[in-house]
C-alpha cells in the first residue's frame, strides 16, 4: 500500500466504509480524520437498508448505497461485483470494514487487493469470525483486545496492522467487554487509516505475514 500511496500523497486518500449496524466506528472516522487533508470518506455502503450507519454518512454529506443480498439473484457473487463496480466508479483507494457482517468474495477482494482493512474485537489469530467476544468469554480469557488487519480470502486471517490488548480478568458479559473494546477500536481504526494515508504501512519483504508500520 505504501508504494502506491507514495505517488499520491499530495491529495487525500479516497476511503469507503462498509457497515451493517450502528456505525460508531464510522462516526469516529468522520469526526477525527474525514475531510482533514489526508483522508476523504467518499462512500458508505451497507447490506442493511435501516442501518444507522447510513444516516450518519448522509448527515456528513457522504454518498451511500444499500447492497442487500436479497436484491441480487446471483447471490453474494453478484452483490460483491456490484459493490466493487460502485467503489471503483468513485475512485476508492481503501475500503474499511467497520462492523460489516458479510463475508467478501473474490470479486471484490481481487479488485481491491491489499486495500481492504477490518477491525475485529479480539487479538487475532485468537477468536476469529462471529461473536469473537462471546468466544473469548466462553474460553475464560483474562486479556481481550482489538485487531486492525488487512482482509484476505480467509476469515480474519489477513496480515495484522495494529493490535491493542486490555486486561479484564473479571469480565463476565459481552457488554462489559465491549465497553472497553469500543474505546480501543475508536483509537486504532482512525490511526490505521491515517497511517495508510501517510504511506506508512507496507509489507515486510522478509516475512509475507508481517506488516511494517513506520
N, C-alpha and C positions, 0 to 999 in steps of 0.2 A: 504493500500500500504506500509506503513512504516514497519510493522512486516515482510512482505515478503522481503522487500528490505534490512532489517537489516542483514539478513543472508548472503547477497552477496555484502556488501559494499566494499569488497576488490577488486572488479572488476567493470568496467564501466557498467552503465545501458544501455541495448541494446534498442534503440529507433527506431521506424519507423514513418515516416511523410507521411500523405496523403494530397495532394494538387491538386487543379483544375486549378490554374491560374499562376500569375507571380512568386509566391514563395518568396516574400520578407521576410516573417516570417521564412521560411525555411532557407534563406540565413543568417539571423541573428543567427539562431541556429547553423548553420555551422561555422560561424565566431567566435561566442562567447563561445560555450560550446562543440562542437563536437571534439572528439579526445584529450581532455584536461584532461584526467584522470577519470572524473566522468561519462561522457556520450559518447556513441558511436552511431552515427546515422548509422544504418546498411541497411536501405531500405527507398526508396521513391516511393510511388505509386500514380497514377493519373487516373482519368476517362477520361482525355483529352490527346490524343496522342501528340499534339503540345504544351502542357503546358510548358511554360518557366521554371517552377519548375523542370522538368525532366532534362533540360540542366544544371541547377545549380547543381543538385545532381551528374550528370555524371562528371562535371568538378571537383567535390570534390572526385571522385572515389567511389561514393556510388551506390549500386545496385538499379536499377529502374525497374518498370514494369507498363504497362498500363492495366487497367481493364475497358474498355469501355462497358457500359451496352448493347450496340447493339451486342457485341460479345458473349453474353450469352443468349441462347434460353430460359433459365428458368428465365430470368429477374433478379431483384435485389437479390433475394434469392440465386440464383446460383452464381452471381457475388460476393456477400459478403462471401459465403462459400469458393470461390477461393482465395479471399484476405486473409481470416483467415488462410487457409492452407499455403499460401505463407509466411505470417508473422510468423506462428508457426514454419515452417521449418527453419527460420532464427533465431529462439530463441529470438524473440522480446518480451520485457517485458513491454514496454509502447508505445502506439500509440497516436500520436499527429495529430489532425486535424487542418491544417493551411490553411484556405481558401478552404477546401474541400466542394464542393457544392452538395454532395449526402447524403441522409439520410442513416444511417447504420441500418441494420436489426438485428434481434435477433441472427442470426447465428454467426455474428462477435462479438456482444456485450456480448453474453454469454461466448464465448471462451476467451475474454479479459475483463471479468467483473472487474470493478474498476480500469482498466488500460488503459482507453481511455480518453483523455482530448481534449478540444476545446477552441479556442479563439474566442470571439464574440464581435462585435463592439457596445455594448450597456451595460447598467447597468442592468443586469438581476435581477429580473424577468421582467423588462420592455422591450418591443420591441424584443421578440424572433422571430426566423425564418428569412426568407429572407428580404433583404433591411431594416435592422434594422435602419440604419441612415436615410433613407427616411421616415420610420415610425415616428422616433423622430422629424424630421423637420416638418412633417405634423401635429404633435401634438403640436408643438410650445415650446418644452422644452428649457430650458436655460443651462442645465447641461447635458453633454454627458459622455460617458465613455467606458471602456473595461472590460470584464469579462473573466477570465480563469476558466473553470469548468470541472468537470467530466461529461462524457456523459452517459446518461441512455436511456431508450426506448422512452422518450418524445422528444419534440422539444425544445432544450436549457433549459431543466428542471433539469439537474443534479446538484449535490452539488457544491457550489462555492468555489474555491481555493483562487483566488486573484481578486481584483477589484481596479480600479482607475478611478476617475472622473476628468473632466476638464470643467470649465465654459466657454461657448461660447455663450454669450447672444445675439449676433448679427449675428450669423451664418445663412446663407440663402441657401447655396448649399451643396451638398454632398461632393464636393471637399474640401471646407473649413473645414468641419468636419473631413474628412479622413486625411487631412494633420496633424491635431492634434492627431487623434487616432492612426495613424501608429506609432508615436513616443512612445505612451504608450504600444501598442502591442509589440513593439520591446524591451521594458523593462520587461514587465510582463511575456511573454511566456518563455524566457530563465530562468527567475527567478523561475517560477513554475517547469520547468523540472529539474532545479538544486536542488530545494528543495526535489522533489520526489527522485532524485538520492541519496540525502543525508539521505533518510529515515525520513524526517522532516515533512511529510504530513500524517495525519491519521484522520479517522472518530472520531467524538466525541461520546463516548459511551452513553452520556446522551441526545444526540439530533441527530437523524438519518440524518438530512439535514446539520448539521454543520461540517465543516472540520477544524481540528486543524492544525495550521502551527507553527512550533517551530523555 
